[in-house]
Amino acid sequence: MFNLIPDNWGGHIGPWAREITRGFDCLKALHFRRMIVTDGDLQMLATNMGRVLQVFKLDKCSGFSSTDLSMSPDSARI
């Protein structure tokens, strides 16, 4: 919509999010920049990291809805 991410960039957050939720159960902050974030990715992070995640930052990312952004972990600062 705003051309923040070039076509065919391939910077999808899904593979990163899956690895992070598997191996970093005490991670307190996440910062993604210029990546494609789906609503499913946000739901997965909220479900699996919701208890420990304190800071969640999406910088110039696209592909998600504001409705699913509200599902971010309750403890996280957005």
Buried (B, 14 or more C-beta within 10 A) or exposed (E): EEEEBEEEEEBBBBEBBBEBBEEEEEBEEBEBEBBBBBBEBBBBBBEBBBEBBEBBEBEEBBBBEEEBBEBBBEBBEE
